[in-house]
Amino acid sequence: MLTERQALILKVIIDEFIETAQPIGSRNIAKREDVAYSPATIRNDMADLEDDGFLSKTHSSSGRIPSEKGYRFYVDHMMSPLQLSNDEVRLVQSQFDDRMIEMEKVMQNSAHILSELTQYTTLVLGPEVYETKLKQLQIVPINKQSAIAILVTDTGHVEHRSFAVPSEIDHSDLEKVVNILNEKLVGVPIIYLDRMIESEVIDLINRYTSNFQKSYDLIQKALFNHQTTSLYVSGKSNILMQPEFNDIEKARSLFNVMESEDQIAPILKTNQEGLKISIGHENEMEVMNNCTLITATYTLGENQIGTIALLGPTRMEYAKAVSLLDLWSNHMSQSLYRWFND
C-alpha cells in the first residue's frame, strides 16, 4: 500500500502527464504549491514507485511517466468525479429533449458531441436487432406506385424502407396488410417474424386481400433484410492528435479495427452493467495495448441493450471521460424508458 506522500506524488505525476504528455521530474513536482517536500525526498519516493511498478522511466529523460499499474491505482483509488460545466451538461441533455427523434440519430449526434468534448474517439453500439421485438409497423403510401415501410422495435431501432407498390395492390389492401401485421406480429422477436408469418399471417393475407402473392411479396420487402447491429464511430482522427500514435502503422492498425464492426462490436459488448475501464494490456486486442477503453452500458427497463465507449491513450483524462459517459448512459436509459412507456 502506498504512503500518503507516495500517493500524492503519483497523483501529481499522472495529472501532469495527462495534461502535457511529457515525463515529470522531481524539481517540477517540488515547485507545486500543494507539494511540501524537497526534490530529494520526491526523488526517493519516485524511485520506490518505479520499483513497485507504478511509474516507469523513459530513456530520454530523468523524469517518470505513469505505468498501466499506476493508472489502474489512480482510477481505482484516487479519481474523483469531475464537475462538468453547465454547457457540457446541456449539450449532452439536448440530445434527449425531442421525443420524436430516432434512436439512430441520438447515437450519431451523441458520438459526435462526446468526441468533440473529449478529443477522443467515441463508439456507440446500438441494440442488436435480432434480440429485439417488433413494436409497430407502418406503411405510408407516397403515391400509387411507391410507399415507405417504417418498422419500430421495442429498443428504439427505427428503419425506413422505400419500395415499389405493385399496381395490383390498392390502398385498401395496404391498410389490411398493416392491420394484420400489427395485430399478429407486435411483440414478436425480429428473428421469429418469418416463422410467425408462415404460421399466423399467410392465411389472413390470403383471406382478406385481393392479390395474395403481391401482398406477400410486399411483406417480404417491408420486414426483412435487417442489420444485426448498429455501430457509430466519431472522432477517429482524434487518435492522430495524440503523441502516442505518431507511429503511422500503429494508428493505421487501430483505424482498421474501428472500421470493422465484426471486430469492435464483440469488444464493446459486455455482461457487466455500468462502467468499465480497460487500461493498456487489459484490452483484449493487441492493437489497443497503448489505449484505454472506457465503456458504459445503457438499458431499457432491466434489459441492457447497448454500449457507449471512449477510446484514447492510456494518458486519458479519466475523470472527465467517466463523468461524461455516466451522464450520457443515465440520460439514454431514462429516455428509452420514457419513450417506450408513455
N, C-alpha and C positions, 0 to 999 in steps of 0.2 A: 504494500500500500504506500502511496506517495505521501510525503510530509506536506504540510500546508504550504511551505515555501516552494517545494518542488512542483506542486500543483499550480501555484501561481505562475511560476516561470514557464511551465509547459503551456498554460493558457495564453500567456503573453506571446510566446513564440508562435503558437497556432494562429492567434488573431492577427499578428503582424504578417505572417506568411500568407494567409488568406488574402490580405489586402495588397501585398507587394510582390509575392511570388519570388522573393529574394531570401537567401539564408540570413538568419538572425544571429548577431554576435552578442557577447556579454555586455560590451560597452553600451550598445544601443538599448539593451534592456535596463541597465542601471540608470540611464538618463530619464526614464519614465517617472512621473510623479507618483504613480501608485506602486512603485517598487523601491523599497528602502534598504536594499542590500548592495554591497560592494561588488565590482566586477569580478574580483577573485572568488567571492562566495558563489556568485552566479555561475562562474565557470566550473566550479566543483560540482554544483548541482546539475549543470548541463552534461557534464561527463558521466555522472551517475545515471541520468535519464537516458543517455545514449547506451550505456552498458545494459540497462534494463529494457532496451528496445523501444523506448518512447520517442527517441529522436534519432536522426542519422546525420552524418557529416558528409558534405559534398567534397569533391576533390579540389574544387577551385576556390574554396573559401574556408576560413576558420569558423564560420557560422554554422548553425544547425538548422535542419528542417524537420518537420514532423514526419514520423513514420505512420504506417497504417495502424499500428498498435496505439500510437499517440492520438490519432484521430478517433479511434474507437473509444478510448478512455474519455476524450473530450465530449463525444456525442453522448456517452452513457452517464457521465458524472458531472460535467461542467456546463453543458449547453443549457441556456435558458431561452424560453420562447421570446421571439423578437416582437416588439410592439410595432405592427405595421402602421404606415401612415394612413391618414383618412382617405387620401387619394387612391392608395393601393387597395384598400378595402372596398371603396366604392367601385373601382374598376372591375374587381372580381365579382362583386354583388350584382353589377349591372347586367351580367350575362344571364341572370336568372329572373329578371323582372318581368319579361314578356312571357306570358303563359303559352302563347301560340307558337313560339319559336321551336323549331325542330331540334331534337336532341343532337343530331349530327352537327347542326350549326353551332350549338352551345360548345361542343367539343372542339370544333375547328377554331372558334373565337378564343376559347379558353387556352388552347395550346399556344396560340399566337401571343396572347396577353402575358401568360406566365413566362414565356421565353423572353419577352421584352423586359419584364420586371426583374428577371434574374440574370439575363445574359447566358443562360444555359439552354440546353435542348430539352424541349417538352415533348413527352409522348403520352397520348391518351388512347387507351384500349377500350373500345366500346363493347357492349354486350354481344355475346355470340348468338346469332340469330337462331341456330338450331337448339339453343337452350331456352328460347322464349316462346311465348304463346301469342296467338292472334288476338288482338283486342278489337280491331274494327277494319272493315274493308269498304272502300267507296270506289265507285266507278263513275267518273264525271265526264259526260259527253262534251266534246269540243265542238263537233259538228256531226253531220250524218256519217262521215267516213272515219272519224277518229275519236278516241276517248283517252282519259288518263285514269289509271288504277292507282289508288292511294291505299297502301297497306300499313297499318299501325300495329306494333306489338306491345305487350304489357311492359316492356322495358324501355319504351320510348323510341324504338327504331322506327323511322318513317321512310318508306320507299315509294317513289313515284315511277310509274311506267307509262309511256305513251305507246299506243298500239292502234292498229287499224281495226275498224269495226266492219265486219262483213256486211254487205248490202242486204243480205237475207235476214239480219237481226235488226229489229226496230227498237226504239227506246223503251217500249213496254217490256220487251224481253230482257233488256239490260237491267231494268228495275227488278224484275223477277229473279234474275240470277243473283243480284246483290242481296236481295232479301233472303234467299235460300242460303247463300254462303254465310251471311251474318247469323242466321238462326242456327245453323248446324256446325259452324266451324269456330265461332268465337270461344276462346278458352282452350282451343286445341293447340298443342305444341307444334311449331312450324314443321318439325321433322316428320310429323304424322299427318300432315294435310293431305298428301296424295292418297294415303290409306283410307282416310275418312271420306274423301271424295268418292272413292270406289265403293265404299260400303254404305254411305249415308246420303250422298248428294246426287249421284248419277240418275237414279230413278226419279228423283224430284225434278231435275232439269229436263229429263225426257218427258215427264208428265205435264209440266207447266209452260214449256217454251215451244215455239212453233218449229224451230230447227235445232234438233238435239246436237248434231255433230258440230255445227258452227258455234253453238253456245258452249260446248265442251272445249273446243279449241280456244275460245275466249278465256275460259277459266285457267287454262294452262299458261296463257300469256300473262294473266293478272297475278298469279300466285307463286310461280316457281322461278328458278334460277336466282336464288338469293345468295349474297355473300355471307360467309360464315362469321367473319369478324370485321370490325372497322378499326383501323389504326390511323391515328392522326399524329403527324410529327411536325414540329415547328422549331425553327432556330437551329437547324443543323449547322449552318455557317458559323454559329457562335463557338463551336468547337475550335475553329481555325483561329479564333481570337485569343485562345489560351496558350501561354508559352509551352505548356506540357505537350502540345500537339503540333509543334513546329516540324516534327518528322512527318513528311507528306505521306509516306507509306502507312504509318500508324493511323493518320487521320483518314486515309482512303479506306482502310480496313474497317474502321468504325462506321464510316458512311455507308459502306456496303451492308453492314448488319442492320443499321437503322432503316434502310430502304427495303429490307426483306421482312415482310410480315411473318413469314414462316419461322424466321429465326428469332425475331424480337418478341412476338406475342407470347411464346412459352415462358420467356424470362419475366414478362410483366404479370402473367397470371400467377396468383398466389392464393393459397388456402388460409393465409394469415390475414385476418381482418385488421384494418387500421394502417399504421405507418410502419415502414420497414426501411432501414438504411443499410446498404451493402457497400463496403469500402474496399477498393483495390481488389486484392485477390479473393475477397469474399464473393465477388461476382463469378458466376458460372463460366462465362466465356473469357478466354484468354485475351481477346482484343479489348476487353473492358477492364483489364487489370490495373490500368492507370486512372480509372474513373471511380466516381461514386454515383450510385444509382439510388435515388430515394423514391419509393413508391407509396401511394396512398390509395386505398380502395374506396369505392362508393357503392351504396346499396339501394335497393328498392324494398322497403319493409325490412324483413330479416334476411333477404337474399342479396348476397354480394354479386354484383353484375358487371363490374368493370374496374379499371385501374388508371390512375394518372401518375406520371413519373417525371422526375427531373434528372437529367444526365449531365454530369460535368466532371471536372477534375477532382481528385481527392482533396485538393485545396479549395473546397467548396464553402460558400457562406451558409453553413448548415442551419443556423438559427432562422434566417430569413426564408430559406427553402422549405424548411419544415413548417413554419408558420403559414406560408402561402398555400402549401399543399393541404394542410389541415383545414384552412378556411375554405378552399375550393371543394374538398370532398364533403365537408359538412353541408355546404350550400347545395351541392349537387344531390346528395341523398335526400335532404329536406324537400327540394324542389320536385324531385321524382315522386316522392310520396304525395305531395300536394297535387301535382298534375294528374296523378292516376287515382286519386281518391276523392277529388272534389266532384 
